[in-house]
Structures are given as C-alpha cells and as structure tokens.
Amino acid sequence: MRKVTLGIMLTLPLLGMLTLAFNIQPIRASGTIYIKADGSVDPLTAPIWTVDNVTYTFTGNISDSIVVERSNIIIDGAGYSVEGDGSGDGFSIYSISNVTIKTANIRGFTYSIYLESAHYIAISGNNITANNYDGIGLYDSSNNTISGNSITVNNWFGIGLYYSSNNTISQNNITNNYDGIALYYSLNNNISRNSVTNNAEYGIALYYSSTNSIFHNNFVDNTCQVYIESSVNVWDDGYPSGGNYWSNYTEIDNYRGSNQNDPGSDGICDTAYTIDDNNRDNYPLTKPYGGPYDIGIINTTTSKTVVGQGYNLNIRIKIINYGIGTETFNITAYANTTVINQKHITLTSRNSSIIIFMWSTTGVAKGNYTITANATILLSEADTTDNTLTDGWIIVTILGDVNGDSEVDVFDKVLVGAAFGASYNTTDGMYWHQPPDFPEPCPYCPHNPNTDLNGDGTIDVFDKVIVGAHFGETSTS
C-alpha cells in the first residue's frame, strides 16, 4: 500500500507564470488569468469572453492557470484547452460558491481543478488528463457536483476528496489514473454511476471516510478494486435497485421467482460482494450498470433444432429489466430476417420473463435458419448492446428427419426408438422416461426433443408412424 502524508498531498505548489495559447498559436500573456470578484477578466488579452459577467466563454486555447474569484458564474470552455507545464492548477477556486466549469480540456497541471472551502461548484463535461497530482481535488469543500467528466492518466487520483463532505460524484469516466477515487476524512458523499476502470492501484480508496453512499458504479479491471482504512460505507441502493458491478466477481444469478418455468434472473448476484467485515455490497450487479433504463435479452432457446416442414416449434426468449422502473416494450423474434411474431410486454424493475413464440413452419422453405430476438430500445437507454441477440438455429427439413441430414433413414428410426415412451417435463423443459428423481441412472438421461416429431409432448407410436411413412425419402425426393 502506498503511504500517504496528508500534509505533503495538500500543499499546493505556487502558481507559476505560464503562457497563453490563442487560436492554436501560443501568445505570451502576463501570467495567471483571473476572473475577478468584480466580474472583470485580467489580463484583458485572455481569450475569455463575457457580456454579462455571468457566463464566461473561451474563445481560444489557454496556457495559463485560471484563478476564479467570482461566485455565481458559468465558465464554458467551449471545447478549448487549458494546458500547463506540470505546475500550478488549471482552475483554482477558493472560498466562493455557485460556479460551473464545463466543456474544457484541462491537462498538465498539479491539479486540473482545485477547490478549497468552495461550495455548490459544478464540474461537468470536461476532459481532464495528465496532471502531477489529482485530476480534481477538493479540500474542505461541500455540496459540489462532479459529473460527466473524462478523467484519465493522472499521477495520483482521478478525483481526491480531503475533509470534504456532502458532494456528488456521478457519471464520470475515471480511467488509467494511479487511484480512481480517493477519500480522506470525507463523509456523506454520493458516488454513483461512474465507470472506474484500469486504475493502477485502487479503483476507490477510503481513509477514515464513512457514511458515503457508493452504488451503481462499474469497477472494472483495477489492480485492487477497493481499499478501506477505518471506514464504513453503504455499497448498494437496496433491492431491487442494486449495488455496483465488480469485474472480478464471478458469482451467478440463479434466483428463482414464483414462475417455476423461469429461473427468475434479476440482474443481481445471489451472494454479496464482501470487501471487509464492515463493508459489503449486498446486491452486486451481474452486468455493468447501464443507467436507470436498461433491458436486455439473456438468451433464446428453441424446443427443437430440427423440425419437419409444416409442424410447429416453440422459441423461448428470456429478457430482463435491469433498470429501476417498470418498462413496457416490444419483443420480436426472427427466423433469419423474417418476423416470426411480436409481443408487447410490461416488466417491473429487476424482474425477468420468458416470452414463448410458436413458429409454424407451414409454407416455410426447407433449410437452415438462425433465430434472432430484438427488444425495443428504451428512451434514454444507455446500453443497447443486449437489446438484440442472435442465438440458436433451426433446420426445417422433410417429415421424419430427426437428425437434420435431409433424409429419413435407419438413424432416424434408432433415435425415435431410443426415446420411445419419453414425455415432456414442463418444469425443466426436457424429455424424460421417468421424472428427474428416478433412482436409476440410465432413465435419468434426457432425450432429444427432435424425436417428438409431431410436437404432442410424447415420443410414441405416432412419431414412429411418421418415420415409417417417409422412410427412404430425401429432401430432393
């Protein structure tokens, strides 16, 4: 573990004399840029424009530090850069309140943004990278919001909170820093919906920092996901909202709901993610958190893989609502690009359902078909990668062909004969000679559902008759 001396960490280097870049070409300014308490910008040559002393908009790149002395303003970087030489701070904010810093590219300082005794500051939509200490540092500051920023490749922390409480850190991409997020003596902060990825030491570290709420974050491939020292925090938002996604957690989600035909997955692992004796995520997520609106198709299965032309089979599509509210949407099944059927369903938060479509192959050409399921993309749905799933295949063939080789022969007779007498079990969706608890091992093996040629749930004389009636035929007969 890296030893940290707060006195050293919290000592800020003196702001140096830096350069100003305007329209990409560097222009030497007189030094640090100030947004003064009276609303003026010093020096006047700085590429920062305001007409009302409330909104300050960049008109070019900046190579100097910026000290903000005025409260109740908006600073819009407008996509321009603030770049340093490794010292000073990109933005310094002391003892003021209600300032917004947005849409700037800030790099190459001690801290890109440093707050001290500052409150109600909003830092949003910035690219913050390659600083010697933290991307964003807060000291003795409260009720601030850090959201929607990309914070990468900082030598210490992506975000560091020191003696700072009641702040909100949300929806940031915090990647490839030494530590992703670090809290020292900081209480009652809300940390949610962040992607904390590939940080060299800890994803999140908490030192003497308790009663923070930390949930709906994605902790992915950090060397150590969490470090705790004398801290007790809340790591989930209860059920069914859930906790965090941990890339190193491999527990499964086998929760069975009231529908015995449905394994009842709810997108939450069945066992808690334990950090230490006093900290655990009771409801770890099975997939990265994609936002409050998120549905996904888990799998598709078919009652058969081979079906005689003109007969029916069932397609089962399992779908889950990972989001925090009830959603209504369409689910559609396709054979290749042809729609089999569509249903309009409603699914409550953290619940799953199996939708069954019957596919009649009457008039369907013989051949191989892949099965695709598609769920409507919800408004504001962030993760749409699992709204469509191609999974499974079906061969439509001649009647009596069990193994899908396009001919009815002795092999098909043998398969039907071996399964003769087996019937469909609605609990597990398999064909058995006996119920699953039959004591002998041989009858306990499930049988090939393709042998139920007419789909009546029993492999019987009618299936033998179908094989016999078409024996010797091929798909080209």
C-alpha positions in Angstrom: 0.0 0.0 0.0 1.3 3.5 -0.8 1.8 5.6 2.3 0.2 9.0 2.0 1.2 12.0 4.0 -1.7 14.5 4.0 0.5 17.5 4.7 2.5 16.9 1.6 -0.5 16.0 -0.5 -2.5 19.0 0.4 0.3 21.5 -0.1 -0.2 23.2 -3.4 2.7 24.4 -5.5 2.8 28.2 -6.1 1.1 29.3 -9.3 3.7 29.9 -11.9 3.9 32.3 -14.8 2.6 30.3 -17.8 1.8 31.0 -21.4 -1.5 31.6 -23.2 -2.3 29.9 -26.5 -4.8 31.6 -28.7 -6.3 30.0 -31.9 -3.8 27.2 -31.5 -0.8 29.6 -31.9 0.9 30.4 -28.5 0.6 34.0 -27.3 2.6 35.1 -24.2 0.3 36.6 -21.5 1.3 38.5 -18.4 0.8 35.4 -16.2 -2.1 33.8 -14.3 -5.5 34.6 -15.6 -8.1 35.9 -13.0 -11.8 36.1 -13.2 -12.1 38.9 -10.6 -14.7 39.3 -7.9 -16.0 42.4 -9.8 -16.6 40.3 -12.9 -13.6 41.5 -14.9 -11.1 39.3 -16.7 -7.4 40.0 -16.0 -5.5 40.3 -18.3 -7.8 41.7 -20.9 -5.9 39.8 -23.6 -7.1 36.4 -22.2 -9.3 34.6 -24.6 -12.3 34.6 -22.3 -15.4 36.5 -23.4 -18.4 37.7 -21.3 -21.1 40.2 -21.9 -23.0 39.9 -18.6 -20.3 39.0 -16.1 -22.2 35.8 -15.5 -21.3 33.5 -18.4 -17.6 33.4 -19.4 -16.9 31.6 -22.7 -13.5 30.6 -24.0 -12.6 31.9 -27.5 -9.3 30.1 -27.8 -6.8 27.8 -26.0 -5.2 28.9 -22.8 -1.7 28.1 -21.5 -2.0 29.8 -18.1 -3.6 28.9 -14.8 -7.0 30.4 -14.0 -8.0 31.7 -10.6 -11.7 32.2 -10.1 -12.7 34.8 -7.5 -16.3 35.5 -8.5 -19.3 33.5 -7.3 -22.5 32.7 -9.3 -21.0 32.3 -12.7 -20.7 29.8 -15.5 -17.3 29.1 -17.2 -17.8 27.4 -20.6 -14.6 26.0 -22.1 -16.4 25.6 -25.4 -14.1 22.7 -26.3 -10.9 24.7 -25.9 -7.9 23.7 -23.9 -6.3 24.8 -20.7 -2.8 23.4 -20.7 0.0 23.7 -18.1 3.7 22.8 -17.8 3.3 20.4 -14.8 2.9 23.0 -12.1 0.1 25.2 -10.7 -3.5 24.4 -11.1 -5.7 24.6 -14.2 -8.5 26.2 -12.2 -8.2 27.4 -8.6 -11.3 28.1 -6.7 -11.1 29.4 -3.1 -13.9 30.4 -0.7 -16.6 31.1 -3.3 -19.8 29.3 -4.4 -22.1 28.5 -7.2 -19.6 28.3 -10.1 -20.0 26.0 -13.1 -16.9 24.8 -15.1 -17.8 22.9 -18.2 -16.6 21.5 -21.6 -12.9 22.3 -21.3 -9.9 20.2 -22.0 -7.6 20.6 -19.0 -4.2 18.9 -18.7 -0.6 19.2 -17.5 -1.0 20.9 -14.0 -0.6 19.9 -10.4 -4.4 19.7 -10.2 -6.6 20.4 -13.2 -9.3 21.8 -10.9 -8.6 22.5 -7.2 -11.4 23.6 -4.8 -10.8 24.8 -1.2 -13.6 26.0 1.1 -15.7 26.1 -2.0 -19.4 25.1 -2.2 -22.1 24.4 -4.8 -19.5 24.1 -7.6 -20.5 22.1 -10.7 -17.7 20.5 -12.7 -19.2 18.8 -15.8 -18.3 17.6 -19.3 -14.6 18.2 -19.1 -11.7 16.2 -20.3 -9.1 16.1 -17.5 -5.8 14.4 -18.0 -2.1 14.0 -17.3 -1.8 16.0 -14.0 1.0 15.5 -11.5 -1.4 15.1 -8.6 -5.2 14.8 -8.9 -7.4 15.4 -11.8 -9.9 17.1 -9.5 -9.1 17.9 -5.8 -11.5 19.1 -3.2 -10.3 20.3 0.2 -12.8 21.3 2.9 -15.5 21.8 0.3 -19.1 20.6 0.3 -22.3 20.4 -1.8 -20.3 20.2 -5.0 -21.2 18.1 -8.1 -18.6 16.4 -10.4 -20.4 14.8 -13.3 -19.9 13.6 -16.8 -16.2 14.2 -17.0 -13.5 12.1 -18.6 -10.6 11.9 -16.0 -7.6 9.9 -17.2 -3.9 9.4 -16.7 -3.3 11.5 -13.5 -0.3 10.6 -11.4 -2.3 10.5 -8.1 -6.0 10.3 -8.1 -8.7 10.9 -10.7 -10.8 12.5 -8.0 -9.5 13.3 -4.5 -11.7 14.4 -1.6 -10.0 15.7 1.5 -12.1 16.7 4.5 -14.9 17.3 2.0 -18.5 16.1 2.6 -21.9 16.0 1.0 -20.6 16.1 -2.5 -22.0 14.2 -5.6 -19.7 12.3 -8.0 -21.6 10.8 -10.8 -21.4 9.6 -14.4 -17.6 10.2 -14.8 -15.2 8.0 -16.8 -12.2 7.6 -14.4 -9.6 5.6 -16.2 -5.8 4.8 -16.0 -5.0 7.0 -13.0 -2.9 5.8 -10.1 -6.1 5.6 -8.0 -9.5 6.2 -9.5 -11.3 7.9 -6.5 -9.8 8.6 -3.0 -11.5 10.0 0.1 -9.7 11.2 3.2 -11.8 12.2 6.2 -14.7 12.8 3.9 -18.3 11.9 4.9 -21.8 11.6 3.4 -20.8 11.8 -0.2 -22.8 10.2 -3.0 -20.7 8.3 -5.6 -22.8 6.7 -8.3 -23.0 5.8 -12.0 -19.2 6.2 -12.5 -17.0 3.9 -14.7 -13.8 3.3 -12.7 -11.5 1.3 -14.9 -7.9 0.2 -15.2 -6.5 2.3 -12.4 -3.0 1.3 -11.4 -3.6 0.8 -7.6 -7.1 1.2 -6.3 -10.4 1.8 -8.0 -11.6 3.5 -4.9 -9.8 4.1 -1.6 -11.4 5.3 1.6 -9.3 6.6 4.5 -11.3 7.5 7.7 -14.3 8.2 5.4 -17.6 6.8 6.4 -21.4 7.1 5.7 -20.7 7.6 2.0 -23.2 6.0 -0.5 -21.4 4.1 -3.3 -23.6 2.3 -5.8 -24.4 1.8 -9.5 -20.7 2.2 -10.3 -18.7 -0.1 -12.6 -15.4 -1.1 -11.1 -13.5 -2.8 -13.9 -10.0 -4.2 -14.0 -8.5 -2.0 -11.4 -5.4 -3.6 -9.8 -7.3 -3.6 -6.5 -11.0 -2.6 -6.7 -11.3 -1.2 -3.2 -9.1 -0.2 -0.3 -10.6 0.5 3.1 -9.0 2.0 6.2 -11.2 2.8 9.2 -14.2 3.4 7.1 -17.8 2.1 7.0 -19.9 2.9 3.9 -23.1 1.9 2.1 -22.3 0.0 -1.1 -25.8 -0.6 -2.6 -29.1 1.1 -3.0 -31.1 -1.8 -1.7 -33.2 -4.3 -3.6 -34.2 -4.2 -6.4 -32.1 -1.1 -7.3 -28.9 -2.9 -6.6 -25.2 -2.1 -5.9 -22.1 -2.0 -8.1 -20.6 -4.0 -10.9 -17.3 -5.7 -10.0 -15.4 -7.2 -12.9 -13.5 -9.6 -10.6 -16.8 -11.1 -9.1 -17.9 -14.3 -10.8 -20.9 -15.2 -8.7 -24.1 -16.2 -10.6 -27.7 -15.1 -10.6 -29.9 -18.1 -10.2 -32.7 -16.5 -8.2 -36.0 -18.4 -8.9 -39.2 -16.4 -9.0 -42.7 -17.6 -8.5 -42.9 -18.9 -12.1 -41.2 -22.3 -11.9 -40.6 -22.3 -15.7 -38.5 -19.1 -15.3 -35.1 -19.2 -13.5 -36.1 -15.7 -12.4 -32.8 -13.8 -13.0 -33.0 -10.3 -11.6 -29.6 -9.0 -12.7 -28.2 -9.2 -9.2 -25.8 -11.8 -7.9 -27.2 -14.2 -5.4 -24.4 -13.6 -2.8 -23.0 -10.3 -1.5 -19.6 -8.9 -2.6 -17.6 -8.7 0.7 -15.0 -6.0 1.0 -14.3 -6.4 4.7 -16.2 -7.2 7.9 -17.9 -3.8 7.9 -18.3 -3.1 4.1 -20.1 -5.2 1.6 -22.2 -4.8 -1.5 -25.3 -6.8 -0.7 -26.7 -6.6 -4.3 -23.8 -6.7 -6.7 -24.8 -6.4 -10.4 -24.3 -9.1 -12.9 -23.5 -6.7 -15.8 -22.1 -3.2 -15.9 -24.6 -0.6 -14.9 -26.1 1.0 -18.0 -28.3 3.5 -16.4 -31.8 3.7 -15.0 -33.4 2.5 -18.2 -31.9 -0.8 -19.4 -33.5 -4.0 -20.7 -31.5 -6.9 -22.1 -32.1 -10.3 -23.7 -30.3 -13.0 -21.8 -30.8 -16.0 -24.2 -33.0 -17.6 -26.8 -33.8 -21.3 -26.8 -35.9 -23.5 -29.2 -37.9 -26.5 -28.3 -36.3 -28.3 -31.3 -33.3 -27.8 -33.5 -34.8 -29.9 -36.3 -38.4 -29.7 -37.4 -40.4 -31.3 -40.2 -41.8 -28.8 -42.7 -45.4 -28.0 -41.7 -45.0 -28.7 -38.0 -44.6 -26.2 -35.1 -42.0 -25.5 -32.5 -41.6 -23.0 -29.7 -39.0 -20.3 -29.3 -38.3 -19.1 -25.8 -36.8 -15.7 -25.3 -35.6 -14.7 -21.8 -35.4 -11.0 -21.1 -34.6 -8.9 -18.0 -35.3 -5.4 -16.9 -32.1 -4.2 -15.3 -33.4 -0.7 -14.7 -35.0 0.9 -11.7 -38.6 1.3 -13.0 -41.4 -0.6 -14.8 -40.9 -0.7 -18.6 -43.3 -1.6 -21.4 -41.8 -2.5 -24.8 -42.0 -4.9 -27.8 -40.1 -8.1 -28.2 -39.8 -9.6 -31.7 -38.5 -13.0 -32.9 -37.0 -13.5 -36.3 -36.0 -16.5 -38.4 -33.2 -15.1 -40.4 -34.8 -11.7 -41.4 -38.4 -12.9 -41.3 -40.6 -11.9 -38.4 -42.0 -14.9 -36.5 -44.0 -12.9 -34.1 -44.0 -9.9 -31.8 -45.4 -9.3 -28.3 -46.0 -6.1 -26.2 -44.9 -6.8 -22.6 -44.5 -5.0 -19.3 -41.7 -5.9 -17.0 -41.1 -4.5 -13.5 -37.7 -3.5 -12.1 -35.1 -6.2 -11.7 -37.5 -8.9 -13.0 -37.1 -11.3 -15.9 -39.6 -13.1 -18.0 -39.6 -15.8 -20.6 -41.6 -15.0 -23.7 -42.7 -18.0 -25.8 -43.4 -17.7 -29.5 -44.9 -20.6 -31.6 -43.4 -20.8 -35.1 -45.4 -22.6 -37.7 -43.2 -23.9 -40.5 -46.2 -24.3 -42.9 -45.1 -22.7 -46.1 -41.5 -22.2 -44.8 -38.8 -23.3 -47.2 -36.6 -26.1 -46.1 -33.2 -25.0 -44.9 -31.2 -23.6 -42.0 -32.5 -20.6 -40.0 -30.8 -18.5 -37.3 -33.0 -17.2 -34.5 -32.7 -13.5 -33.5 -34.6 -11.7 -30.7 -35.0 -8.0 -30.5 -36.3 -5.7 -27.8 -37.3 -2.1 -28.3 -34.7 0.4 -27.3 -36.0 2.4 -24.5 -35.9 6.2 -24.4 -32.6 7.2 -22.8 -31.3 3.6 -22.7 -27.5 3.8 -22.5 -26.6 0.1 -23.0 -28.3 -1.2 -26.1 -25.8 -3.9 -26.9 -28.0 -6.6 -25.4 -31.3 -5.4 -27.0 -30.6 -7.8 -29.9 -29.4 -11.3 -29.6 -28.8 -13.8 -32.4 -28.6 -17.2 -30.7 -29.8 -20.6 -31.9 -30.5 -22.3 -35.2 -33.3 -24.4 -36.6 -33.3 -26.8 -39.6 -36.6 -27.1 -41.4 -36.5 -30.4 -43.2 -38.6 -33.3 -44.5 -41.0 -35.1 -42.2 -39.4 -38.0 -40.4 -35.8 -36.5 -40.5 -34.7 -36.4 -36.8 -31.0 -35.6 -37.2 -31.3 -33.0 -39.9 -29.3 -34.8 -42.6 -32.0 -34.3 -45.2 -33.0 -37.9 -45.4 -35.2 -40.4 -43.4 -33.2 -43.5 -42.7 -32.3 -46.1 -40.1 -30.5 -43.5 -38.0 -33.8 -41.6 -37.5 -35.6 -44.9 -36.6 -32.9 -45.6 -34.0 -33.2 -42.2 -32.4 -37.0 -42.4 -32.1 -36.8 -46.0 -30.8 -34.3 -45.0 -28.1 -36.5 -42.2 -26.9 -39.8 -44.1 -27.2 -42.1 -43.5 -24.2 -40.4 -40.3 -23.0 -42.5 -37.3 -22.4 -42.1 -33.6 -22.0 -41.4 -32.3 -18.4 -42.8 -28.7 -18.0 -40.6 -28.0 -15.1 -37.2 -28.3 -16.8 -38.3 -28.3 -20.5 -36.7 -31.8 -21.2 -38.0 -35.2 -22.3 -37.6 -38.0 -19.7 -38.6 -41.6 -19.5 -39.1 -41.0 -15.8 -39.3 -37.9 -13.6 -35.9 -36.3 -12.8 -35.7 -38.0 -9.3 -35.9 -41.6 -10.7 -33.2 -43.6 -8.8 -31.7 -45.5 -11.8 -29.1 -43.6 -13.8 -29.9 -44.7 -17.3 -33.6 -43.5 -17.5 -32.4 -40.2 -15.9 -30.8 -39.1 -19.2 -32.9 -36.6 -21.1 -33.8 -37.4 -24.7 -33.5 -35.5 -27.9 -36.6 -33.3 -28.4 -36.3 -33.6 -32.1 -37.7 -37.2 -31.8 -41.1 -35.7 -30.8 -41.8 -35.3 -34.5 -45.4 -34.2 -34.2 -44.8 -32.0 -31.1 -47.5 -33.5 -28.9 -45.2 -33.8 -25.9 -44.8 -37.6 -26.0 -42.5 -39.8 -28.1 -44.9 -42.5 -29.1 -46.2 -44.7 -31.9 -47.4 -41.6 -33.9 -43.7 -40.5 -34.2 -42.7 -44.0 -35.3 -45.5 -43.9 -37.9 -44.2 -40.6 -39.3 -40.7 -42.0 -39.7 -42.1 -45.2 -41.3 -44.3 -43.3 -43.7 -41.4 -41.2 -45.1 -38.6 -43.8 -44.8 -36.2 -43.6 -47.7 -37.2 -40.0 -48.6 -34.6 -37.3 -49.1 -35.0 -33.5 -49.3 -34.7 -33.8 -53.1 -37.2 -36.7 -53.4 
